[in-house]
Amino acid sequence: MTLKRLGDSPPRSLAEPLRSSVSASALSVNRIAKLSNVDQSTLNKFMNGIRANLRLDVADRLFRRLGLRVLHKKQVPQK
């Protein structure tokens, strides 16, 4: 699965588009965390590479708040 805004190339990790979307928003990390009902420490650790992953429900709330979507590319079976 890849996460991207329409028109962007696929990121290397989910943290990259999250960081750039937070930077591009007019909101602080603290405010985004509060609006998304996510612990600020969890968000900071993930964005800074200290935490390797997020629970799916946490990622979903953050991505929705920031206007991000996760897209799944269908794999074509090899013959």
MODELLER restraints for C-alpha pairs under 7 A, 6 or more apart:
rsr = mdl.restraints
at = mdl.atoms
rsr.add(forms.Gaussian(group=physical.xy_distance, feature=features.Distance(at['CA:1:A'], at['CA:70:A']), mean=6.86, stdev=0.5))
rsr.add(forms.Gaussian(group=physical.xy_distance, feature=features.Distance(at['CA:1:A'], at['CA:71:A']), mean=5.92, stdev=0.5))
rsr.add(forms.Gaussian(group=physical.xy_distance, feature=features.Distance(at['CA:1:A'], at['CA:72:A']), mean=4.46, stdev=0.5))
rsr.add(forms.Gaussian(group=physical.xy_distance, feature=features.Distance(at['CA:1:A'], at['CA:73:A']), mean=6.34, stdev=0.5))
rsr.add(forms.Gaussian(group=physical.xy_distance, feature=features.Distance(at['CA:2:A'], at['CA:10:A']), mean=6.19, stdev=0.5))
rsr.add(forms.Gaussian(group=physical.xy_distance, feature=features.Distance(at['CA:2:A'], at['CA:70:A']), mean=5.89, stdev=0.5))
rsr.add(forms.Gaussian(group=physical.xy_distance, feature=features.Distance(at['CA:2:A'], at['CA:71:A']), mean=5.51, stdev=0.5))
rsr.add(forms.Gaussian(group=physical.xy_distance, feature=features.Distance(at['CA:2:A'], at['CA:72:A']), mean=6.28, stdev=0.5))
rsr.add(forms.Gaussian(group=physical.xy_distance, feature=features.Distance(at['CA:3:A'], at['CA:10:A']), mean=6.65, stdev=0.5))
rsr.add(forms.Gaussian(group=physical.xy_distance, feature=features.Distance(at['CA:3:A'], at['CA:11:A']), mean=6.89, stdev=0.5))
rsr.add(forms.Gaussian(group=physical.xy_distance, feature=features.Distance(at['CA:3:A'], at['CA:14:A']), mean=6.46, stdev=0.5))
rsr.add(forms.Gaussian(group=physical.xy_distance, feature=features.Distance(at['CA:3:A'], at['CA:69:A']), mean=5.90, stdev=0.5))
rsr.add(forms.Gaussian(group=physical.xy_distance, feature=features.Distance(at['CA:3:A'], at['CA:70:A']), mean=4.35, stdev=0.5))
rsr.add(forms.Gaussian(group=physical.xy_distance, feature=features.Distance(at['CA:3:A'], at['CA:71:A']), mean=5.88, stdev=0.5))
rsr.add(forms.Gaussian(group=physical.xy_distance, feature=features.Distance(at['CA:4:A'], at['CA:10:A']), mean=5.95, stdev=0.5))
rsr.add(forms.Gaussian(group=physical.xy_distance, feature=features.Distance(at['CA:4:A'], at['CA:11:A']), mean=6.93, stdev=0.5))
rsr.add(forms.Gaussian(group=physical.xy_distance, feature=features.Distance(at['CA:4:A'], at['CA:17:A']), mean=6.83, stdev=0.5))
rsr.add(forms.Gaussian(group=physical.xy_distance, feature=features.Distance(at['CA:4:A'], at['CA:68:A']), mean=6.52, stdev=0.5))
rsr.add(forms.Gaussian(group=physical.xy_distance, feature=features.Distance(at['CA:4:A'], at['CA:69:A']), mean=6.29, stdev=0.5))
rsr.add(forms.Gaussian(group=physical.xy_distance, feature=features.Distance(at['CA:4:A'], at['CA:70:A']), mean=6.73, stdev=0.5))
rsr.add(forms.Gaussian(group=physical.xy_distance, feature=features.Distance(at['CA:5:A'], at['CA:68:A']), mean=5.97, stdev=0.5))
rsr.add(forms.Gaussian(group=physical.xy_distance, feature=features.Distance(at['CA:5:A'], at['CA:69:A']), mean=6.84, stdev=0.5))
rsr.add(forms.Gaussian(group=physical.xy_distance, feature=features.Distance(at['CA:11:A'], at['CA:17:A']), mean=6.72, stdev=0.5))
rsr.add(forms.Gaussian(group=physical.xy_distance, feature=features.Distance(at['CA:15:A'], at['CA:46:A']), mean=6.61, stdev=0.5))
rsr.add(forms.Gaussian(group=physical.xy_distance, feature=features.Distance(at['CA:15:A'], at['CA:47:A']), mean=5.34, stdev=0.5))
rsr.add(forms.Gaussian(group=physical.xy_distance, feature=features.Distance(at['CA:19:A'], at['CA:47:A']), mean=6.04, stdev=0.5))
rsr.add(forms.Gaussian(group=physical.xy_distance, feature=features.Distance(at['CA:21:A'], at['CA:66:A']), mean=6.37, stdev=0.5))
rsr.add(forms.Gaussian(group=physical.xy_distance, feature=features.Distance(at['CA:22:A'], at['CA:29:A']), mean=6.72, stdev=0.5))
rsr.add(forms.Gaussian(group=physical.xy_distance, feature=features.Distance(at['CA:30:A'], at['CA:40:A']), mean=5.79, stdev=0.5))
rsr.add(forms.Gaussian(group=physical.xy_distance, feature=features.Distance(at['CA:33:A'], at['CA:39:A']), mean=6.11, stdev=0.5))
rsr.add(forms.Gaussian(group=physical.xy_distance, feature=features.Distance(at['CA:33:A'], at['CA:40:A']), mean=5.32, stdev=0.5))
rsr.add(forms.Gaussian(group=physical.xy_distance, feature=features.Distance(at['CA:33:A'], at['CA:43:A']), mean=6.89, stdev=0.5))
rsr.add(forms.Gaussian(group=physical.xy_distance, feature=features.Distance(at['CA:36:A'], at['CA:61:A']), mean=5.44, stdev=0.5))
rsr.add(forms.Gaussian(group=physical.xy_distance, feature=features.Distance(at['CA:36:A'], at['CA:62:A']), mean=5.69, stdev=0.5))
rsr.add(forms.Gaussian(group=physical.xy_distance, feature=features.Distance(at['CA:36:A'], at['CA:65:A']), mean=6.47, stdev=0.5))
rsr.add(forms.Gaussian(group=physical.xy_distance, feature=features.Distance(at['CA:38:A'], at['CA:58:A']), mean=6.56, stdev=0.5))
rsr.add(forms.Gaussian(group=physical.xy_distance, feature=features.Distance(at['CA:45:A'], at['CA:51:A']), mean=5.11, stdev=0.5))
rsr.add(forms.Gaussian(group=physical.xy_distance, feature=features.Distance(at['CA:46:A'], at['CA:52:A']), mean=6.30, stdev=0.5))
rsr.add(forms.Gaussian(group=physical.xy_distance, feature=features.Distance(at['CA:46:A'], at['CA:53:A']), mean=6.63, stdev=0.5))
rsr.add(forms.Gaussian(group=physical.xy_distance, feature=features.Distance(at['CA:63:A'], at['CA:69:A']), mean=6.48, stdev=0.5))
